[in-house]
Amino acid sequence: MGIGVSGWLLASTVARRGQLGVVSGTGLDTVFARRLQEGDPGGHLRRSMARFPVHGVNEEVLRQYFRPDGMPPGMPYRLVPMYRHVVSHARERFSMLAAFVEVDLAREGHSGVVGLNLLTKAMVSNLALLYGAMLAGVDYVLMGAGIPREIPAALEALAQHKVATLKLDVEGLEGDRVEMVTFDPAAHGSPDRPALKRPRFLPIVSSHVLAMSLAKRAGVDGFVIEAPIAGGHNAPPRVDAPWNERGEPVYGPRDEVDLAKLRDLGKPFWLAGGSGWPDRLREALAQGATGIQVGTLFAYCDESGITPDLKRSVLAAVARGEVDVRTDPEASPTGYPFKVVEWKEAPVETHPRERRCDLGYLRAAYAAPDGTIGYRCASEPVDDYVRKGGHVEDTVGRQCLCNGLLATVGLGQKQKDGSVELPMVTSGDDLKRLGEFLAGREHYGAADVLEYLLS
């Protein structure tokens, strides 16, 4: 769903009703920092922070980011330092705390099941986020946008408070040189802590071939099978094909998942992408799936993180039949196709946005000529990207997803000229079908979604 849309409130509501409630871990440290700067309405973050088991962290975080009276008009948010593959222990603890709080609040007051969703591509922060979530007792970990081969071993290590590592994808490394992301739990507390619960791990894949490969690894507990009509990032087509008349990638038979081969793996799987409807749930179960992953219906419910004004505007456009979802092959700096919602009342730029990369979640690591590891983003200033060895053609049409998605949940950065980052709304292709669920309603809750799907 993007950043902060599936937050602790939505996940808690779903989990309380017997289903798997999932919080988004993408950009979670920035979401946490900005919520503190907004004054932490209701005191929920601070209530959970008091339960964080690593001593000496809360006081410093509150000193740096908490504003009791919220943000003065026009004042920009204080930025969280961008992550690299080697960071200070204080930076790791901030990520740990952010993940702990989100999962802890989602699990508070009930015995339901809660999961954490992360992007494989954002690997430099993932180990710290995973450990923080595990300290809060997270039940499931879901990861897509990449091939998370090393995550099962990392979860095993983190559960025992042992060093966990991931191989860092670095463009331009010479020979057999390897760079690693390393996280040591012993640096953040007593090594004699009781072992943590190892969460179940569900890779999000779009290919039965990848699922079959990952299934050979111990610690893969099932799969989420995502079709290219799902919101957010999509896997590119497996066969080069011409774009359609709207400039969208065309998917073909090679992109279809063979469910028979998935069933033969003997592991549970959930279908995602256009699956969040009663008829699709029945069909998924009949095909041997354990269930479905629901995005679009939950994204516009009362408990989601999208701002109320944006939800009202999109739902009104849906009711009029005037909303569209376009698969933009250029928007994301990752080069992956990305779904963008388009409707008449969508906020528009009054002047071109200044390119910058001040959050860095989708940056790519590269080897500089002197052997050091640098980071570049195709959405940063073009001259900076080219100076770092990037190709100028890769910058064409790129947008800053990090800032746009944060604006969608009301946490857009304020700029020196007084403007605020514009939101970028992503949904699955089935957004246009939402009108049949609305049935004249202007808003609805997560419980309404579950009743509709399960009745």
N, C-alpha and C positions, 0 to 999 in steps of 0.2 A: 504493500500500500504506500510505500514511501517512508518518510521520516516522521515518527511520532503520531501517526494516524492510529495504529493499533497500540495504544498505550495501556497503562496498568488498569485504568477504569474499565475499558472495553474487555480486556483479557479477564479481569475479575468477574465481570458480569457473565461472560460466556462460561467460565470455569464453574461458577456457582450453580449453573444449570446443567452440569454433567458433561460438558464438552471440553475440548482442549482449547484453552484461551492462550493466545500467543502475543507476546509483546515484541515490538520491533527494536532491535539493537542498533540499527544503522543510525549513526550520528547521535547516539544516546547521550554521550558525555556533553555535547553542546546543548541538547534539549534540557538536560538536567541543570546545566549552568544558567541557562536563560530563564528557566522556571524559578530558580532561586533569585535571580535578579528581578523577576516580576513580583517578588515578595512572598512566594510560596503560599498562595491563597488556600486557606483551610489548614495549613500547617502539616500537610500530608508528608512532604519530603522530609521535614525535620523530625517528624514522628518516626519515620523509618530509619533515618540516619542514626537515631539514638540506639538502634539495634545492630548497627554495623560492628562486627567483631574485631576489627583492626583498630587499635587505640591510636589516638593522636592525630586522626585524619579530619574528623568533623570540624573541629575548631578552626583549622586553617582554611578549609573549604568555605565555611561560613564567613570567615573574615574577608576572603577574596571576592566572593560572589553574592552573598545574601544582601538584599536591600529591603529592609522591613517595610518601606513605603512604596516599593515598586520602582519602576523606571520613570524618571522625569520625561516629559514630552521632548522628543527630538534627540534624546541621548542614545548613542549607540550601545549595544551590548558589549560587555567585556568578552574578548575572544578567549577560547581555550587554546593553549599552544597546540599547533599541529603535530600529529603523531609521526614519528619515524621508527625505523626498526630497532633503534637503540634510544631509549628515553630514560629520564630520571625515575626513581622509585616513586616520587611524589606524583608524577604524571600517570604512572601505572595505577596508583591508589585512587586517583580521581576517577579513572575509567571503572575500576573495581567498584567504587562506591556508587557510581551512576547505575551500573547494572544491578547491583545489590538492591538499591532502593526501588527500581522499577519492578523487579521480580518479587521482592518482599511485599510491596503494596498490592501486586496482583494476587498474591497468595494469602493475604491477610484476611482472617475471619472465616475461612471455609476450608474444606478438605479436597477441593477440586484440583484439576491438573493444569499446570501452567508451563508454557514453553517460551523459548527465546529464539527469534529469527535473526540471523546475521548474514552479511554478504561475504562470501569467500574472498572476493577481490579486495576487500578492506582488511587484509590479513594482519597488518601491523598492530592493530588494536584488539584483535579478536581474542587473544589469549587472556589478556587482562579482563576483558568483558566476560569471557566464559567463567573465569575464576570467581569474579564478583557475583555472577548469577548463581554459581554453584554454592557459594557461601549462603545464599538466600534460599537454597533448596529447589532450584529449577528442575522440572521433571523431564522436559524434552528440549533438545536443541535442533533447530532446522537451519540448514545453510544451502544457499544457491548462489547463482552468478559466479560460477567457477567449478573446479573439481576438488572437493574437500577430502582428498585421500588421507591426509595426515591427522584429521580431527579426532577419529576414534582413539588413536594412541595418545593424543594430547589430553583428551578427557580422562583417560585412565590415569595418566600422570598427575593431572590436577586433582583428581579425587584423592590421591595419596599424598598430596602436597609436595609433589616432586617436580623437578624442572621439566617444562614442556617446550617443545620446539616446533617450528614450521619452516619449511624451505621458502625463502622469499623469492618471488618472481622478479627478476632484474633483467631489464633489456640491455643487451650489449655486453654481458659478462664474457670474458675470454677464457678459452680452455675449459678445464673442469672446475673452475672456481665456483664455490657455492656460498651464498649468504643466508644466514638463518635469523629468524625472529625467535628470541628466547625469553621465557618468563619463568622466574624462580619464586614460587610461593614462600619459600623460607625467608625471603627478603621482606615479607609483609606480615610476619607474626611467628608465633612459636611453632617449630616443626613437629611438636608432639601433639598437635591437635588431633582429635578423632578423624578418621577418614570421612570424606564427604560422599554423599550419594552421587553416583555416576549417572548423569541423565541419559536417557535414550536419545539416539542420534538418527535423524532423518535427513539425508541429503535431498535437496530439491533438484531434480533432473528433468531433462526434456527428451531423453533417449533411453530406450531399453538396453542399448549397447553399453552406455555408461552405467546404468543400473546394474547390469550383469557384471561389469568390471568391479564396481564398488562392493557388490555383494560378497565378493571373495575375501574381503577384509573383515577381520573380527571387529565387532563393535558397531557395525552398521545394522540398525534395528528395523529398518523399513525405508520407504521412499515416498516423497511427494512428487508426482508426475505432472509436470506443468506444460500445458499446451501453449502455443504461441499467441493465443487470444487473451492470455492473462495480462493484468496490468503491470506497470513498472518495466523493468528490463526484460527483454525476450532474447532467447538464443537466436543467432542468425540462421537463415536457411542453410541446410546442409549441402544443397546443390545450388550453384550460381544460377539465378533466374532473373529475367527482366523485372523491373519494378512495375507496379500497376500504374494506372493513369493518375493516381493520387501521390505517386512518389513513394509508395510503401513496398517493403520487401514481400515477395510472393513465396508462400510455403507450399510444398508439394508432398507427394506420397512418402518421400524419404524422411519427412519430418513427423510422420505419424508413429506413435508408439505401439509396439506389438504387445498387447496386454496378456496374451497367452504366454509369452516368454517371461513376463513379470510374474504371473501366477506360478510358473514353474520354479521360481526362485524360493518360494516358500516363506517369503517375508511379507508383512503387511504393507499395503500401499494406499495412498490417498490420491484422488484425481483433483487437479487444480486447473483453472482457466476455463471460464464458462460453465463451471460445475455447480455453482451455488444456487441451484433451483431444485424444487421438489422432483421434477421429472428426471433431472440429471443425477440427483442423489439415488433414485431408484435404479436408474441405468447403471451407475457406478457399482452399486451393491450387486446387481445381477452379473456384472462383469468380474466379480471377485475382489473388488476394492473393499478396504476396511471402512472407507468413508470419503469425504470430500474436504477440500480446503476452500473456505469462503472468503472472498475479498470484497467485491463490489458492494454487496448488500450491507456488509458491516461498515464499509468506509463512510457511508452517509447516514448511519444511525446516530442517535443522540449522544451515545457514549464515545464516539470516535473523536480523534484529535483535530480533525478539520474544523476550521472556524465556523461558527453558526451561520454567518453571512454567506460564506462560500457554499455551505451545504444547501441553504435555502435557495440560492441562485441556481445551482446545478439541478436540484430537484425540480424547481419550477420549469427549467428548460426541458428536463426529461418529460414532465407532464404535458408540455406543449409539443413534444416530438421534435425539439430543436437543438438536440445535443449530438455531438459526434466524438468519436475516439479515433485518433490518427496514430499509426505506427510510424514514428519519426526515425529514420535511419541515421540522422546526424546529430540529434539533440544531445545525446549522452557523450561525455568525454571518453567513455570506455570504448566507443565504437559499436556497442551493442544497440540494436533497435530499442526504442523506448516509447511507451504509450503516453499520449498527451490528450487530455480532454479539451475539446473546443466547443464553445457556446457563445452566443451573441453578447451576453453581459459579462464575459470574462474580463478581468482587469487587463488593461493594455498599457504599454510604455508610452509616455509622453515624449521621451527622448531616448536615444540608444543607451543601453546599459553599458557602463564602464566594465571592461573585462578585468577580472581579478580572481585569484584563488586564495581565500583566507580561511578556508575550512579544511580542504585537502583530503576528504574521505575517498575520493575516486582518483587520486593521483597514482601515477605509475612510477615505480623505481627504475632507475637507469644507472649504468656504470659510466662515470665521467672519464675523460681521457687520462686524468691523473690517478685513476683507480678508485676514487671515492664514490660513494653511492649518493645520487641526487634524486630529486622527485620532480616530475613535470605533469601538467594537466593540459589537455587540449582545449580547455575552456579558459585558461589563463591568458594574459596579454600575449598576442601573437609573437612579438619580438622576443619575449622571455622564453616561450616554448621553443622557438627555432634556435635561440642561443644555447639551449640545453640539448640540442641535437634532434629535436622533433621536426617533423615534416610539415610545412606550412599548409599543405592540402588537408591535413588531419584536423585543422582548426576550423574549417569552413562549416558554418551552421551550428557549431557546438554551443551549448548553453550551460549555465552553472546549475546543475541539478541540486547540489548541496544547499545553496541559498534559496533556490526556488521552492524546494520541498519544505524547508523550515518555515518559509513564509506561509505555506498552505496551512500550517497548524498554529498560525498567529505569532511566530517567533522570527519574523523577517528582520534583517538588520537595517538600521537607519544609516543613511549615507550623509556625507558632508554637505551635499546640496539640499538636504531636507527630504529627499525621497526615501521610500522604503522599498526593499526588495519585493518584487511581484511574485505572487504564488504560481506554482506549477502543479496542476492537478493531474494525477495519473489514475486510470481505472482500466478494467478489462473491457474488451469489445462489447460485453453484454450489458454495459451501462444503459444502452438504449432500451433494453428490455425491462428496466426497473419500473417503468410506468405500470405494468400489469401487477406488480407487487404493491405499489403505492395506493392504487385504487381510490384516488382522490385525496389521500392524506398528504399533508405538507411536511410531516416529520414522523419518525418512528423510532422505537428503541431496539436494542439488541435482542431483548426477549421476544419482540414481534418477529424478528428474523428467524429465531430458533423455532418458534411455534409454527411459522409458515413452512419451514423446511421439514420439520419432523411430524407434522400433523397428518 
